Amino acid sequence: MSKQNEEEKKSFFRYENGVVIMMFFTFGFVFMERLSVSFLFPFFGPALKMSNADLGLITSILAICWSLSGFVFGSLSDLIGSRKKVLLPITLAFSIFSFITGIARSIGSMLVIRGLMGVSEGPVLPIAQASVVADSQPNRRGFNMGFVQSSLGLIGSAAGPLILTYVATKYSWHAGFYLAGVPGLVMFFVLLFWMKDPNRRMSKEQLATHEHRLRREDYPVVFRTKNVWVTMFIAVFMMTWLFAFTTFAPTFLIEHDKFSGTQMGVITAFMGPGTFFWGFVGPWISDKWGRKPTLILFSCIAVLSPVCFALVHGSVTTMCIIGFLTCAGQACFPLFMVVVPSESLSPKYVGTAVGLVQLVGEFIGGTAVPTIGGMAADHYGLTAPLWIAAGGALLSALIAFAVKETAPAKVSKRLHVSGVSTSQL
């Protein structure tokens, strides 16, 4: 490696850090918009005469379209060899559909609009993480991908409820959806001018080596890889945990624990920094300890989030502290959704692999569970979805024992005896 390349790798202003930051904000704003329905439901639900089951159905429709779109367009970006050509139009589209959500007047129009929103938002994570993988050093892979996905905490879960509930309280729920679409327009222009596709930055020698490695694997290898299947099952139950909890926790805090809309916004906002912190600390730990033990540990911790909310009915301060600490389970998502699948295959198929894991997890956990949780809440009370969430996290911890270790630091020790270089990982 040349001296110039060595200096570039040590510079903070290298493209590796640039693409991580761009994808951090892009995915964060996407997830803030996705969660906006849960944050704003206490405002538009009564106005449009919707039940908890309706909220679950709206969430499920978006998840169905999100899951299918993520796999289709993630695979498309693999096949055409360009992440940017797919990411740009969908980033613009999700902003437009957020604006349109603000003019919904019935459950029917809301379902159609949120379905189209799912189509535009679904491919963002597979494509964003595939872009990050292509420019990440092996010893920073877990941290980089975890940092990108942790944006759902800082932007989606922290800034989102504070800003959107304030706007809805002061102005209207319509204004909340309008505001949620603005950041996507900003990121569209940022990506347009600064994002680059990996192959266009490779030297001829690097490109030849890259293509030689890709020829050793064919497209169906994605479906023959054990870790892809294991992470799909983990995704089902961790998505159960995520959507059963995040969909109904805001309404639970208002209707069951009698907090005001503003207080609910503060409590759920405190969960955001927890999600952000654990979202990159967990994957960073996995760079050292390994992916498998980290997945098992944080899946177990995830059980505590809904259990504590169901059993502890304290002050705003108490609930904020509980929310921050028990969000440690968010560390699992970068690991099972992107890190483990991407390290189990060549870079060419990262979009497909991540899209496939997202497809299965979203289609079952993100689609069926909110509807089931909504019906359970209507029949058995708002604590029912919280117990469903706890069960999902527990099952994920058990399935994680089947993961084959992929962390370069751990795998390199095993391969050292056979003379395989860590640069091949």
C-alpha positions in Angstrom: 0.0 0.0 0.0 1.4 3.5 -0.9 2.3 6.1 1.6 -0.5 8.3 0.2 -3.1 5.6 0.9 -1.8 5.1 4.4 -2.1 8.8 5.1 -5.6 8.9 3.7 -6.7 6.0 5.9 -5.5 7.9 9.0 -7.2 11.2 8.0 -10.5 12.0 9.7 -11.7 13.6 6.4 -11.3 10.4 4.4 -14.3 9.2 2.4 -14.9 6.3 4.9 -16.0 8.8 7.5 -17.9 10.9 5.0 -20.1 8.1 3.8 -20.8 7.0 7.4 -22.0 10.5 8.2 -24.1 10.8 5.1 -25.8 7.5 5.7 -26.2 8.2 9.4 -28.4 11.3 8.6 -30.2 9.7 5.7 -31.3 6.6 7.6 -32.0 8.7 10.7 -34.4 11.0 8.9 -36.1 8.0 7.3 -36.7 6.3 10.6 -37.9 9.6 12.2 -40.5 9.8 9.4 -41.5 6.1 9.9 -42.0 6.6 13.6 -43.9 9.8 13.1 -47.2 7.9 12.9 -46.7 6.5 16.4 -45.7 9.9 17.8 -48.6 11.7 16.1 -51.3 9.1 16.5 -52.6 10.5 19.9 -53.3 13.7 17.8 -54.7 12.4 14.5 -56.2 9.2 15.8 -59.1 10.9 17.7 -59.5 13.5 14.9 -59.9 10.7 12.3 -61.8 8.4 14.7 -59.2 5.6 14.6 -58.8 2.7 17.0 -55.6 1.0 18.3 -56.2 -1.7 15.7 -56.3 1.0 13.0 -52.9 2.2 14.2 -51.6 -1.3 14.1 -52.9 -1.8 10.5 -51.3 1.5 9.3 -48.0 0.4 10.8 -48.4 -3.1 9.2 -49.1 -1.8 5.7 -46.0 0.4 5.8 -43.9 -2.6 7.0 -45.2 -4.9 4.2 -44.2 -2.4 1.5 -41.0 -1.5 3.3 -39.9 -5.2 3.5 -40.7 -6.0 -0.1 -39.2 -2.8 -1.5 -36.0 -3.2 0.6 -35.3 -6.6 -0.9 -36.3 -5.7 -4.5 -34.3 -2.4 -4.7 -31.5 -3.6 -2.6 -31.0 -6.5 -5.0 -31.4 -4.1 -7.9 -28.5 -1.9 -6.6 -26.4 -5.1 -6.5 -27.3 -6.1 -10.0 -26.7 -2.7 -11.6 -23.6 -2.1 -9.5 -24.7 1.4 -8.3 -26.0 2.4 -4.9 -26.4 6.1 -5.7 -28.7 5.6 -8.7 -31.2 3.9 -6.5 -30.7 5.8 -3.3 -31.3 9.3 -4.8 -34.8 8.9 -6.1 -36.1 7.0 -3.1 -34.7 9.7 -0.8 -36.7 12.3 -2.7 -39.8 10.1 -2.8 -40.0 9.6 1.0 -40.0 13.3 1.6 -42.9 13.8 -0.9 -45.0 11.1 0.7 -44.5 12.5 4.2 -45.9 15.8 2.9 -48.9 13.9 1.4 -49.5 12.1 4.7 -50.3 15.4 6.2 -53.4 15.8 4.0 -54.9 12.3 4.8 -58.5 12.5 5.8 -59.5 8.9 6.4 -58.2 5.4 7.3 -58.3 4.5 3.6 -56.2 7.4 2.4 -53.8 6.9 5.3 -53.3 3.2 4.3 -52.6 4.1 0.7 -50.1 6.9 1.5 -48.2 4.9 4.1 -48.0 2.0 1.8 -46.3 4.2 -0.8 -44.1 5.6 1.9 -43.0 2.0 2.7 -42.0 1.5 -0.9 -39.8 4.6 -0.9 -38.2 4.0 2.6 -37.6 0.3 2.5 -34.4 0.3 0.3 -32.6 2.9 2.3 -31.0 0.7 5.0 -29.8 -2.1 2.6 -28.3 0.4 0.2 -26.9 2.7 2.9 -25.2 -0.1 4.7 -23.9 -1.7 1.4 -22.2 1.7 0.7 -20.7 1.8 4.2 -19.4 -1.8 3.9 -17.6 -1.0 0.6 -15.5 1.7 2.3 -15.0 0.3 5.8 -11.8 -1.0 7.2 -12.3 -4.5 8.7 -11.5 -3.5 12.2 -14.1 -0.7 12.1 -16.8 -2.5 10.2 -19.0 -3.2 13.2 -18.6 0.4 14.6 -19.3 2.1 11.2 -22.5 0.1 10.5 -23.6 0.4 14.1 -23.1 4.1 14.0 -25.2 4.5 10.9 -28.1 2.4 12.4 -27.8 4.2 15.7 -29.2 7.3 14.0 -32.7 5.8 14.5 -32.2 6.6 18.2 -30.7 10.1 18.1 -32.8 11.4 15.2 -35.7 8.9 15.0 -36.5 8.3 18.7 -35.0 11.4 20.4 -35.4 14.4 18.1 -38.5 12.9 16.5 -41.0 12.8 19.4 -39.8 16.1 20.9 -40.1 18.1 17.6 -43.1 16.4 16.1 -45.2 16.3 19.3 -44.3 20.0 19.9 -45.4 21.0 16.4 -48.6 18.9 16.7 -49.4 20.5 20.0 -48.7 24.1 19.0 -50.0 23.9 15.4 -51.5 20.6 14.1 -50.7 17.0 13.4 -50.7 17.9 9.7 -47.8 20.3 10.3 -45.9 17.4 12.0 -46.0 15.3 8.9 -45.0 18.3 6.7 -42.0 19.0 8.9 -40.9 15.3 8.9 -40.5 15.4 5.1 -38.1 18.4 5.0 -34.8 16.7 6.0 -35.2 14.2 3.2 -35.0 17.0 0.7 -31.8 18.2 2.3 -30.2 14.8 2.2 -31.2 14.3 -1.5 -28.9 17.2 -2.5 -26.1 16.1 -0.1 -26.1 12.7 -1.7 -26.4 14.1 -5.2 -23.2 16.1 -4.8 -21.0 14.0 -2.4 -22.0 10.4 -2.6 -19.8 8.1 -4.8 -20.2 4.5 -6.0 -17.4 2.2 -4.7 -16.3 0.8 -8.1 -15.7 4.2 -9.6 -13.1 4.9 -6.9 -11.1 1.7 -7.4 -7.8 1.6 -9.3 -7.6 -0.8 -12.2 -5.7 -3.3 -10.0 -8.1 -3.1 -7.2 -11.1 -3.5 -9.5 -9.5 -6.5 -11.2 -8.9 -8.2 -7.7 -12.5 -7.3 -6.6 -14.0 -8.8 -9.8 -11.9 -12.0 -9.4 -13.3 -12.5 -5.9 -16.9 -11.9 -7.0 -16.6 -14.5 -9.7 -16.1 -17.1 -7.0 -19.6 -16.5 -5.8 -22.9 -16.6 -7.6 -26.2 -14.9 -6.7 -27.9 -18.0 -5.1 -25.0 -18.1 -2.5 -27.1 -15.6 -0.5 -29.8 -18.3 0.0 -27.2 -21.0 0.8 -25.5 -19.1 3.6 -26.4 -20.3 7.1 -25.9 -16.9 8.8 -28.4 -15.3 6.5 -31.0 -17.8 7.5 -30.2 -17.5 11.2 -30.3 -13.7 11.1 -33.6 -13.8 9.3 -35.2 -15.7 12.2 -33.6 -13.3 14.7 -35.0 -10.4 12.6 -38.5 -11.8 13.0 -38.4 -11.8 16.7 -36.4 -8.6 17.2 -38.8 -6.8 14.9 -41.6 -8.2 17.1 -39.8 -6.6 20.0 -39.2 -3.3 18.3 -42.6 -2.7 16.7 -44.8 -4.1 19.4 -43.0 -1.8 21.8 -42.5 1.4 19.8 -45.9 1.3 18.2 -47.9 1.1 21.5 -45.5 2.6 24.1 -46.5 6.3 23.4 -50.2 5.5 23.6 -49.6 3.3 26.7 -47.9 6.2 28.5 -50.8 8.6 27.8 -53.8 6.3 28.2 -52.6 3.8 30.9 -50.1 5.9 32.9 -51.9 9.2 32.3 -49.0 11.3 31.1 -49.7 14.3 29.0 -48.7 14.4 25.3 -45.7 16.6 26.1 -44.6 14.3 29.0 -44.9 11.3 26.7 -42.7 13.1 24.1 -40.0 13.7 26.8 -40.0 10.0 28.0 -39.8 8.6 24.5 -37.2 11.2 23.5 -35.0 9.9 26.4 -35.1 6.5 24.8 -33.5 8.0 21.7 -30.1 8.8 23.2 -30.2 5.3 24.7 -30.8 3.8 21.3 -28.1 6.0 19.7 -25.5 5.2 22.4 -26.1 1.4 22.5 -26.6 1.3 18.8 -22.9 2.0 18.1 -21.4 0.9 21.4 -22.8 -2.6 21.0 -21.3 -3.2 17.5 -18.1 -1.6 18.6 -17.9 -4.1 21.5 -18.6 -6.9 19.0 -15.5 -5.8 17.0 -13.6 -6.9 20.1 -15.7 -9.6 21.7 -17.3 -11.1 18.6 -20.7 -10.8 17.0 -22.3 -13.9 18.6 -21.8 -13.2 22.3 -22.7 -9.6 21.8 -26.0 -10.6 20.1 -26.9 -13.0 22.9 -26.1 -10.5 25.7 -28.0 -7.5 24.2 -31.0 -9.6 23.1 -31.4 -10.6 26.8 -31.2 -7.0 27.9 -33.9 -6.1 25.3 -36.4 -8.1 27.3 -36.2 -5.5 30.0 -37.6 -2.5 28.0 -41.2 -3.6 27.7 -41.2 -5.4 31.0 -40.1 -2.3 32.9 -42.7 -0.1 31.1 -45.4 -2.6 31.9 -44.5 -3.0 35.6 -43.0 0.3 36.7 -45.3 3.3 36.8 -43.0 6.1 38.1 -42.5 9.8 37.5 -41.4 11.3 34.3 -37.7 11.2 35.5 -37.9 7.6 36.5 -39.4 6.5 33.2 -36.8 8.6 31.3 -34.0 6.8 33.1 -35.5 3.4 32.5 -36.1 4.2 28.9 -32.4 5.2 28.4 -30.9 2.1 30.1 -33.2 -0.6 28.7 -32.6 0.6 25.1 -29.4 -1.4 25.1 -31.3 -4.0 23.1 -31.0 -1.7 20.1 -27.3 -2.8 19.8 -28.7 -6.0 18.2 -30.1 -4.5 15.1 -26.9 -3.4 13.3 -25.5 -6.9 14.1 -28.2 -9.2 12.9 -29.5 -6.9 10.1 -26.3 -5.8 8.4 -23.0 -6.8 10.1 -23.3 -10.6 10.3 -25.0 -11.0 6.8 -22.5 -8.6 5.1 -19.5 -10.4 6.6 -20.8 -13.8 5.6 -20.8 -12.9 1.8 -18.8 -10.9 -0.7 -19.5 -7.1 -0.9 -21.4 -7.6 -4.2 -24.3 -9.2 -2.4 -24.6 -7.1 0.7 -27.7 -5.2 -0.6 -29.4 -8.5 -1.4 -28.5 -10.1 1.9 -29.5 -7.1 4.1 -32.7 -6.6 2.0 -33.6 -10.3 2.5 -33.1 -10.2 6.3 -35.1 -7.0 6.4 -37.8 -8.5 4.2 -38.4 -11.5 6.4 -38.1 -9.6 9.7 -40.4 -6.7 8.5 -42.9 -9.0 6.8 -43.6 -11.0 9.9 -42.4 -9.0 12.9 -43.1 -5.6 11.5 -46.3 -6.5 9.6 -48.3 -9.0 11.6 -47.2 -8.0 15.1 -48.5 -4.4 15.1 -51.9 -5.6 13.9 -51.9 -8.5 16.5 -50.7 -6.1 19.1 -53.4 -3.6 18.3 -56.1 -6.3 18.6 -54.6 -7.6 21.8 -54.5 -4.0 23.2 -58.2 -3.5 22.4 -59.2 -6.8 24.0 -56.7 -7.2 26.9 -55.4 -3.7 27.6 -52.3 -1.8 26.5 -49.9 -4.0 28.5 -50.6 -6.9 26.1 -48.3 -5.6 23.3 -45.5 -5.0 25.8 -45.5 -8.6 26.9 -45.5 -9.7 23.2 -42.4 -7.5 22.7 -40.7 -9.1 25.7 -41.3 -12.6 24.3 -39.8 -11.6 20.9 -36.6 -10.4 22.5 -36.2 -13.6 24.6 -36.6 -15.9 21.5 -34.0 -13.8 19.6 -31.5 -14.4 22.4 -32.0 -18.2 22.1 -31.7 -18.2 18.3 -28.5 -16.1 18.4 -26.6 -19.2 19.8 -26.8 -20.6 16.2 -24.8 -17.6 14.7 -21.5 -18.5 13.1 -18.9 -15.9 14.3 -17.9 -13.4 11.6 -15.9 -10.7 13.5 -12.6 -10.2 11.7 -10.7 -10.0 15.1 -12.1 -13.4 16.0 -12.1 -15.1 12.6 -8.5 -14.1 12.0 -7.3 -16.0 15.0 -9.0 -19.1 13.6 -7.6 -18.6 10.1 -4.1 -17.6 11.2 -3.1 -21.3 11.4 -4.1 -21.9 7.8 -2.2 -18.8 6.6 -5.2 -16.8 5.4 -4.5 -13.0 5.6 -7.0 -10.8 7.6 -7.1 -8.5 4.6 -9.2 -11.1 2.8 -11.9 -10.9 5.4 
